[in-house]
Amino acid sequence: MPRILFIICCLLSVICFSGTSYAAQVSPETDKKIQQLQKTIDTDIIWLKTAKGELKDVSEYRIRNKTNLLREELATLINQPDPDLAYLVPQVNKQLVFLDKVGQYLDARTGELKLALGGDNDVEIMRDIIKREEDRDHYLQAELETINWGKTLNINVDNAEAALTAEVLLRADYFESLVTYTQVQLQEAVAEASDAGADITAEQKSKVSSLKDRLAMHTASLNIAIEMLESLGQDTTQIKQTLFSVSGDITQDVLNFDVASSLIEEWMTIAKNQALENGAGVTFKVIIFLIILFLTSLVAKLVRKVVRKAVNSSKLNFSMLLQDFFTSISGNVIFALGLLIALSQLGFELAPLLAGFGIAGVIIGFALQDTLSNFASGMMILIYRPYDVGDLINAAGVTGRVSHMSLVSTTVKTLDNQRLIIPNNKIWGDTINNITVEQERRVDMTFGIGYGDDIPKAEKILTDIVMAHPKVKQFPEPTIKLHTLGESSVDFVVRPWADPIDYWDVYWDITREVKMQFDAQGVSIPFPQRDVHIYHEKAVD
């Protein structure tokens, strides 16, 4: 009986053990790593209180970096199937307190920097403010992630979530105003730069660039605030509409029904009022605009045909690149003039428009320096004509036949039928060897005979072979001369002339025929050899 009870108890314990779920214990290595990271963060926080200048920046960077590493370790532990609540709950609460203190520090630091504006170091101060705002966005996102961790671990984070929601709402309202204000400032700066035209100053350019950077930073922070508010269950329709109206960026947020419907309703109202007030006049102007564009396209096509026929004239002897350039530029110029005339019919002022194009051209020029370098090289190739379509060239380390040319690149088809597109600045900056530009090309070959062979006989054989080949030119006369006395052979140079297209045919045919005739007439073709002399010396007793 006792034995039976013992067996039953064992079975029950096994059943209970198998049905129990135990939390995954944190390994000593992971705990040691987390404790070390936390210790480093605490030490840097102490340094941060007394640090100044660049040391303060270094401390802030180290705190952010070490915090990211610590949070990666915590995220790994929290995402396990059975997280260790006894270990993780204190860690998450500690993170909530830490992130709240970091937020207070960054808000205070940003406030100090804003009070310092208005002096000679405004550019550097604004750079520091932007950096602090980016850090604030980062830590706010970390705080939201920590609140979600708390929910996963069944921690009561209602107060923290409410505080974060209120803070992000204030931040979104603040950056919404900043984005609108900065956009207005940027428009005024661009207008001043446009009015200046060619007399635009470096200060005006710097102001436009600075405002663009500032607007991008404010927009990025506002986007982050919108994402966080949506995660917190807040309505962001009005903020998204403001952001879209100011920036003009169409993003996936526009697909949101509330934002899209609000924007469409506003646009429809504006369109309706415009149609009622100016419908007839606008319609007439649009019709005139389209008619001018249609006639301009016809005239451009006609001008292209006329120019193409003119530049194809054999008397002008233009290269294919130059022909294509004149044909294309003539049609484009006509169409550009027609477009400007058509825009003037819609009420556009051409002077500010052309000034804007000039400013845009400067900006685009800086952005496309490599492309413009290729274009300039293409112009030099166009003027000096070192090669043309159909020529066999060796340039930029590539040998092949030119199949297409533009002002930016040259397309070369190699001898093994590969198509390579080479930037023109690579070609113009290197040696250009135009193989087919001349009417004839010399074929250089060398043949060796043995030291015991008859030299006049070998010379006559070589001469007969060369003169008998149908593709060898009689003028210039071929050169067949005894050239060098080598280590193992007496060497003849054979240099006939042929058309560039027949170069390899002549080379291969003559080489084959020389071998056959030398063998048939008893002339040897020696291979490298060396005589070795061995001397024996008698041993001395």
Salt bridges, closest charged atoms under 4 A:
ASP44 OD2 - ARG62 NE 3.11
ASP57 OD1 - ARG132 NH2 3.35
GLU60 OE1 - LYS131 NZ 3.76
GLU60 OE1 - ARG132 NE 3.36
GLU73 OE2 - LYS33 NZ 2.93
ASP107 OD1 - ARG136 NE 3.07
GLU112 OE1 - ARG109 NH1 3.42
GLU133 OE2 - LYS114 NZ 3.91
GLU133 OE1 - ARG171 NH2 2.79
ASP135 OD1 - ARG64 NH1 2.46
ASP135 OD2 - LYS131 NZ 3.21
ASP137 OD1 - ARG171 NH2 2.90
GLU145 OE1 - ARG71 NH2 2.82
GLU161 OE2 - LYS151 NZ 3.14
GLU167 OE2 - ARG136 NH2 1.98
GLU230 OE2 - LYS240 NZ 2.28
ASP253 OD1 - LYS240 NZ 3.95
ASP324 OD1 - ARG308 NH2 2.92
ASP444 OD1 - ARG442 NE 2.74
ASP464 OD2 - LYS460 NZ 2.93
ASP499 OD1 - LYS473 NZ 2.89
ASP502 OD1 - LYS471 NZ 3.97
ASP505 OD2 - LYS471 NZ 3.09
ASP509 OD2 - HIS469 NE2 2.96
ASP519 OD2 - LYS515 NZ 3.07
